[in-house]
Amino acid sequence: NQKSSEVRGEILFSQPDVMEDFNTVYKGQIISDIVIKTRSATYPAHKVVLFAGSCTLREIFTKDFRDESTKLFEIEDLDDDTVSRMLPFMYTDSLEDVQWDTAMKLYRAAVVYQIERLKIKSSCFLLEKVDVSNASDLLLLAHEHQDAKLKTVVEDFIFMHYKEIFGSDQWADFSEANCRLANDTMRSLFRRHE
């Protein structure tokens, strides 16, 4: 009896999950009903997946794509690598082979196209990889996109490592290019330590 319940458990856990099924649909380009076009590539996709995953695309498809014959959607504001990572993410909820620069671009894409899950995953990746040399880049990203939560966490990191960060060449370059943000960050640090 115990052996039979173990076998049933193994059968249940060996079944593919929904994300694997969606990945198969995406990679196999099965019954795609829209093509996403960038400057130099095209990506077959499914309106329903894009509609469900992106508030921006949902609005566009609801207003501008009422005609069912419309099968091409152009994305000119993102590079091919970003789109080629963003689309599979919308099907699978996972990111593969992500590096710092890629995560920064995916975060920006997530903000523009309102893909909340991608924004969260990109933020988490960036926060795991933040260090003295790139903290100012992440602070600027959070500031530019008015992401108060991300900005607070980055500021906390900066405050914990302020001696190394404020003395670095990266911070000097950042301060020169983003004087007000650098000053606000430093003032905030001193207020916290009063």
CYANA upper distance limits for C-alpha pairs under 8 A (distance plus 0.5 A):
  1 ASN  CA      5 SER  CA      6.88
  2 GLN  CA      6 GLU  CA      6.75
  3 LYS  CA      7 VAL  CA      6.77
  4 SER  CA      8 ARG  CA      6.78
  5 SER  CA      9 GLY  CA      6.60
  6 GLU  CA     10 GLU  CA      6.69
  7 VAL  CA     11 ILE  CA      6.70
  8 ARG  CA     12 LEU  CA      6.69
  9 GLY  CA     13 PHE  CA      6.70
 10 GLU  CA     14 SER  CA      6.47
 11 ILE  CA     15 GLN  CA      7.11
 16 PRO  CA     20 GLU  CA      6.65
 16 PRO  CA     21 ASP  CA      7.60
 17 ASP  CA     21 ASP  CA      7.03
 18 VAL  CA     22 PHE  CA      6.71
 19 MET  CA     23 ASN  CA      6.56
 19 MET  CA     91 TYR  CA      7.26
 19 MET  CA     92 THR  CA      5.34
 19 MET  CA     93 ASP  CA      7.93
 20 GLU  CA     24 THR  CA      6.71
 20 GLU  CA     92 THR  CA      7.48
 21 ASP  CA     25 VAL  CA      6.82
 22 PHE  CA     26 TYR  CA      6.65
 22 PHE  CA     91 TYR  CA      5.96
 22 PHE  CA     92 THR  CA      6.89
 23 ASN  CA     27 LYS  CA      6.47
 23 ASN  CA     88 PRO  CA      7.57
 23 ASN  CA     91 TYR  CA      6.47
 23 ASN  CA     92 THR  CA      6.34
 24 THR  CA     28 GLY  CA      6.20
 25 VAL  CA     29 GLN  CA      6.37
 25 VAL  CA     30 ILE  CA      5.73
 26 TYR  CA     30 ILE  CA      7.29
 26 TYR  CA     44 PRO  CA      8.42
 26 TYR  CA     45 ALA  CA      7.24
 26 TYR  CA     88 PRO  CA      7.48
 26 TYR  CA     91 TYR  CA      7.49
 29 GLN  CA     44 PRO  CA      6.66
 29 GLN  CA     45 ALA  CA      7.50
 31 ILE  CA     46 HIS  CA      8.26
 32 SER  CA     44 PRO  CA      6.30
 32 SER  CA     45 ALA  CA      5.57
 32 SER  CA     46 HIS  CA      5.51
 33 ASP  CA     44 PRO  CA      7.92
 33 ASP  CA     45 ALA  CA      6.91
 33 ASP  CA     46 HIS  CA      5.84
 33 ASP  CA     47 LYS  CA      6.99
 33 ASP  CA     71 LYS  CA      6.86
 34 ILE  CA     44 PRO  CA      6.45
 34 ILE  CA     45 ALA  CA      5.88
 34 ILE  CA     46 HIS  CA      6.35
 34 ILE  CA     47 LYS  CA      6.78
 34 ILE  CA     70 THR  CA      8.17
 34 ILE  CA     71 LYS  CA      4.90
 34 ILE  CA     72 LEU  CA      6.17
 34 ILE  CA     73 PHE  CA      7.66
 35 VAL  CA     42 THR  CA      6.86
 35 VAL  CA     43 TYR  CA      5.96
 35 VAL  CA     44 PRO  CA      4.90
 35 VAL  CA     45 ALA  CA      6.31
 35 VAL  CA     71 LYS  CA      6.44
 35 VAL  CA     72 LEU  CA      5.32
 35 VAL  CA     73 PHE  CA      6.63
 36 ILE  CA     42 THR  CA      6.05
 36 ILE  CA     43 TYR  CA      5.48
 36 ILE  CA     44 PRO  CA      6.74
 36 ILE  CA     45 ALA  CA      7.41
 36 ILE  CA     72 LEU  CA      6.56
 36 ILE  CA     73 PHE  CA      5.44
 36 ILE  CA     74 GLU  CA      6.29
 36 ILE  CA     75 ILE  CA      7.37
 37 LYS  CA     41 ALA  CA      6.43
 37 LYS  CA     42 THR  CA      4.91
 37 LYS  CA     43 TYR  CA      6.92
 37 LYS  CA     72 LEU  CA      7.45
 37 LYS  CA     73 PHE  CA      6.55
 37 LYS  CA     74 GLU  CA      5.13
 37 LYS  CA     75 ILE  CA      6.47
 37 LYS  CA     76 GLU  CA      8.49
 38 THR  CA     42 THR  CA      6.74
 38 THR  CA     74 GLU  CA      6.44
 38 THR  CA     75 ILE  CA      5.63
 38 THR  CA     76 GLU  CA      6.10
 38 THR  CA     78 LEU  CA      7.94
 38 THR  CA     79 ASP  CA      7.67
 38 THR  CA     80 ASP  CA      6.85
 38 THR  CA     83 VAL  CA      8.43
 39 ARG  CA     75 ILE  CA      8.26
 39 ARG  CA     76 GLU  CA      6.71
 39 ARG  CA     79 ASP  CA      8.14
 39 ARG  CA     80 ASP  CA      8.01
 40 SER  CA     80 ASP  CA      7.68
 41 ALA  CA     80 ASP  CA      7.23
 43 TYR  CA     84 SER  CA      8.30
 45 ALA  CA     49 VAL  CA      8.44
 45 ALA  CA     50 LEU  CA      8.35
 45 ALA  CA     87 LEU  CA      8.43
 46 HIS  CA     50 LEU  CA      6.97
 47 LYS  CA     51 PHE  CA      6.21
 47 LYS  CA     61 PHE  CA      8.43
 48 VAL  CA     52 ALA  CA      6.51
 49 VAL  CA     53 GLY  CA      6.60
 49 VAL  CA     90 MET  CA      7.42
 49 VAL  CA     91 TYR  CA      7.28
 50 LEU  CA     54 SER  CA      6.39
 50 LEU  CA     57 LEU  CA      6.94
 50 LEU  CA     58 ARG  CA      7.69
 50 LEU  CA     90 MET  CA      7.52
 51 PHE  CA     55 CYS  CA      7.62
 51 PHE  CA     57 LEU  CA      6.28
 51 PHE  CA     58 ARG  CA      4.87
 51 PHE  CA     61 PHE  CA      7.72
 52 ALA  CA     58 ARG  CA      7.51
 53 GLY  CA     90 MET  CA      6.57
 53 GLY  CA    115 ILE  CA      6.44
 53 GLY  CA    116 GLU  CA      8.49
 54 SER  CA     58 ARG  CA      6.51
 54 SER  CA    113 TYR  CA      6.41
 54 SER  CA    114 GLN  CA      5.85
 54 SER  CA    115 ILE  CA      5.24
 54 SER  CA    116 GLU  CA      8.17
 55 CYS  CA     59 GLU  CA      6.75
 55 CYS  CA    113 TYR  CA      7.25
 55 CYS  CA    114 GLN  CA      5.82
 55 CYS  CA    115 ILE  CA      7.32
 56 THR  CA     60 ILE  CA      6.80
 56 THR  CA    112 VAL  CA      8.14
 56 THR  CA    113 TYR  CA      5.46
 56 THR  CA    114 GLN  CA      6.21
 57 LEU  CA     61 PHE  CA      6.39
 57 LEU  CA    113 TYR  CA      7.18
 58 ARG  CA     62 THR  CA      6.50
 59 GLU  CA     63 LYS  CA      6.64
 60 ILE  CA     64 ASP  CA      5.90
 60 ILE  CA     65 PHE  CA      7.30
 61 PHE  CA     65 PHE  CA      5.07
 61 PHE  CA     66 ARG  CA      7.40
 62 THR  CA     66 ARG  CA      6.80
 65 PHE  CA     70 THR  CA      6.85
 78 LEU  CA     82 THR  CA      6.84
 78 LEU  CA     83 VAL  CA      7.04
 78 LEU  CA    109 ALA  CA      7.64
 79 ASP  CA     83 VAL  CA      6.97
 80 ASP  CA     84 SER  CA      6.41
 81 ASP  CA     85 ARG  CA      6.83
 82 THR  CA     86 MET  CA      6.44
 82 THR  CA    102 THR  CA      7.56
 82 THR  CA    105 LYS  CA      6.98
 82 THR  CA    106 LEU  CA      6.61
 82 THR  CA    109 ALA  CA      8.15
 83 VAL  CA     87 LEU  CA      6.49
 84 SER  CA     88 PRO  CA      7.51
 85 ARG  CA     89 PHE  CA      6.81
 85 ARG  CA     95 LEU  CA      7.74
 85 ARG  CA    106 LEU  CA      8.41
 86 MET  CA     90 MET  CA      6.93
 86 MET  CA    106 LEU  CA      7.35
 86 MET  CA    109 ALA  CA      8.36
 86 MET  CA    118 LEU  CA      8.30
 87 LEU  CA     91 TYR  CA      7.34
 88 PRO  CA     92 THR  CA      6.57
 88 PRO  CA     93 ASP  CA      8.29
 88 PRO  CA     94 SER  CA      8.35
 89 PHE  CA     93 ASP  CA      5.26
 89 PHE  CA     94 SER  CA      5.79
 89 PHE  CA     95 LEU  CA      6.61
 89 PHE  CA    118 LEU  CA      7.85
 90 MET  CA    118 LEU  CA      8.47
 93 ASP  CA    117 ARG  CA      7.99
 93 ASP  CA    118 LEU  CA      8.22
 98 VAL  CA    102 THR  CA      6.43
 98 VAL  CA    103 ALA  CA      6.77
 99 GLN  CA    103 ALA  CA      6.63
100 TRP  CA    104 MET  CA      6.78
100 TRP  CA    126 LEU  CA      7.16
100 TRP  CA    129 LYS  CA      7.91
101 ASP  CA    105 LYS  CA      6.85
102 THR  CA    106 LEU  CA      6.61
103 ALA  CA    107 TYR  CA      6.49
103 ALA  CA    122 SER  CA      5.84
103 ALA  CA    123 SER  CA      8.34
103 ALA  CA    125 PHE  CA      7.58
103 ALA  CA    126 LEU  CA      7.18
104 MET  CA    108 ARG  CA      6.88
104 MET  CA    122 SER  CA      7.74
104 MET  CA    126 LEU  CA      8.03
104 MET  CA    141 LEU  CA      8.35
105 LYS  CA    109 ALA  CA      6.68
106 LEU  CA    110 ALA  CA      6.48
106 LEU  CA    118 LEU  CA      7.74
106 LEU  CA    119 LYS  CA      7.93
106 LEU  CA    122 SER  CA      6.98
107 TYR  CA    111 VAL  CA      6.79
107 TYR  CA    118 LEU  CA      7.41
107 TYR  CA    119 LYS  CA      5.63
107 TYR  CA    122 SER  CA      5.90
107 TYR  CA    123 SER  CA      7.34
108 ARG  CA    112 VAL  CA      6.74
108 ARG  CA    119 LYS  CA      8.44
109 ALA  CA    113 TYR  CA      6.47
109 ALA  CA    114 GLN  CA      8.42
109 ALA  CA    115 ILE  CA      8.44
110 ALA  CA    114 GLN  CA      5.82
110 ALA  CA    115 ILE  CA      5.15
110 ALA  CA    116 GLU  CA      7.02
110 ALA  CA    118 LEU  CA      6.15
110 ALA  CA    119 LYS  CA      5.53
111 VAL  CA    115 ILE  CA      7.15
111 VAL  CA    116 GLU  CA      8.09
111 VAL  CA    119 LYS  CA      7.09
111 VAL  CA    145 HIS  CA      7.95
115 ILE  CA    119 LYS  CA      6.78
116 GLU  CA    120 ILE  CA      6.73
117 ARG  CA    121 LYS  CA      6.68
118 LEU  CA    122 SER  CA      6.40
119 LYS  CA    123 SER  CA      6.50
120 ILE  CA    124 CYS  CA      6.61
121 LYS  CA    125 PHE  CA      6.70
122 SER  CA    126 LEU  CA      6.65
123 SER  CA    127 LEU  CA      6.56
123 SER  CA    150 LEU  CA      7.73
124 CYS  CA    128 GLU  CA      6.65
125 PHE  CA    129 LYS  CA      6.84
126 LEU  CA    130 VAL  CA      6.35
126 LEU  CA    138 LEU  CA      8.11
127 LEU  CA    154 VAL  CA      8.11
130 VAL  CA    134 ASN  CA      6.56
130 VAL  CA    135 ALA  CA      6.23
130 VAL  CA    138 LEU  CA      8.14
131 ASP  CA    135 ALA  CA      6.23
132 VAL  CA    158 ILE  CA      8.30
132 VAL  CA    161 HIS  CA      7.73
132 VAL  CA    164 GLU  CA      7.20
132 VAL  CA    165 ILE  CA      5.93
132 VAL  CA    168 SER  CA      8.48
133 SER  CA    165 ILE  CA      7.90
133 SER  CA    168 SER  CA      8.16
133 SER  CA    170 GLN  CA      6.74
134 ASN  CA    138 LEU  CA      7.04
134 ASN  CA    170 GLN  CA      8.14
135 ALA  CA    139 LEU  CA      6.62
135 ALA  CA    154 VAL  CA      7.27
135 ALA  CA    157 PHE  CA      8.24
135 ALA  CA    158 ILE  CA      7.34
135 ALA  CA    165 ILE  CA      8.40
136 SER  CA    140 LEU  CA      6.65
136 SER  CA    170 GLN  CA      7.84
136 SER  CA    171 TRP  CA      6.97
136 SER  CA    174 PHE  CA      7.06
137 ASP  CA    141 LEU  CA      6.73
137 ASP  CA    174 PHE  CA      8.44
138 LEU  CA    142 ALA  CA      6.68
138 LEU  CA    151 LYS  CA      8.46
138 LEU  CA    154 VAL  CA      7.46
139 LEU  CA    143 HIS  CA      6.60
139 LEU  CA    151 LYS  CA      6.32
139 LEU  CA    154 VAL  CA      6.44
139 LEU  CA    155 GLU  CA      7.66
140 LEU  CA    144 GLU  CA      6.44
140 LEU  CA    181 LEU  CA      8.43
141 LEU  CA    145 HIS  CA      6.77
142 ALA  CA    146 GLN  CA      6.37
142 ALA  CA    147 ASP  CA      5.44
142 ALA  CA    148 ALA  CA      7.52
142 ALA  CA    150 LEU  CA      6.31
142 ALA  CA    151 LYS  CA      5.57
143 HIS  CA    147 ASP  CA      6.87
143 HIS  CA    148 ALA  CA      8.08
143 HIS  CA    151 LYS  CA      6.97
147 ASP  CA    151 LYS  CA      6.56
148 ALA  CA    152 THR  CA      6.55
149 LYS  CA    153 VAL  CA      6.95
150 LEU  CA    154 VAL  CA      6.70
151 LYS  CA    155 GLU  CA      6.51
152 THR  CA    156 ASP  CA      6.66
153 VAL  CA    157 PHE  CA      6.86
154 VAL  CA    158 ILE  CA      6.68
155 GLU  CA    159 PHE  CA      6.54
155 GLU  CA    185 THR  CA      7.65
156 ASP  CA    160 MET  CA      6.73
157 PHE  CA    161 HIS  CA      6.85
158 ILE  CA    162 TYR  CA      5.74
158 ILE  CA    165 ILE  CA      7.26
159 PHE  CA    189 LEU  CA      6.68
161 HIS  CA    165 ILE  CA      6.60
162 TYR  CA    166 PHE  CA      6.06
163 LYS  CA    167 GLY  CA      6.56
164 GLU  CA    168 SER  CA      6.65
165 ILE  CA    170 GLN  CA      8.28
165 ILE  CA    171 TRP  CA      6.70
166 PHE  CA    171 TRP  CA      6.20
166 PHE  CA    172 ALA  CA      7.93
167 GLY  CA    171 TRP  CA      7.53
167 GLY  CA    172 ALA  CA      8.11
168 SER  CA    172 ALA  CA      6.97
169 ASP  CA    173 ASP  CA      6.73
170 GLN  CA    174 PHE  CA      6.53
171 TRP  CA    175 SER  CA      6.32
172 ALA  CA    176 GLU  CA      6.72
173 ASP  CA    177 ALA  CA      6.83
174 PHE  CA    178 ASN  CA      6.21
174 PHE  CA    179 CYS  CA      8.13
174 PHE  CA    182 ALA  CA      7.85
175 SER  CA    179 CYS  CA      5.31
175 SER  CA    180 ARG  CA      8.44
175 SER  CA    181 LEU  CA      8.19
175 SER  CA    182 ALA  CA      5.72
175 SER  CA    183 ASN  CA      8.22
178 ASN  CA    182 ALA  CA      6.61
179 CYS  CA    183 ASN  CA      6.57
180 ARG  CA    184 ASP  CA      6.55
181 LEU  CA    185 THR  CA      6.58
182 ALA  CA    186 MET  CA      6.70
183 ASN  CA    187 ARG  CA      6.51
184 ASP  CA    188 SER  CA      6.55
185 THR  CA    189 LEU  CA      6.81
186 MET  CA    190 PHE  CA      6.90
187 ARG  CA    191 ARG  CA      6.70
188 SER  CA    192 ARG  CA      6.75
189 LEU  CA    193 HIS  CA      6.94
190 PHE  CA    194 GLU  CA      6.79
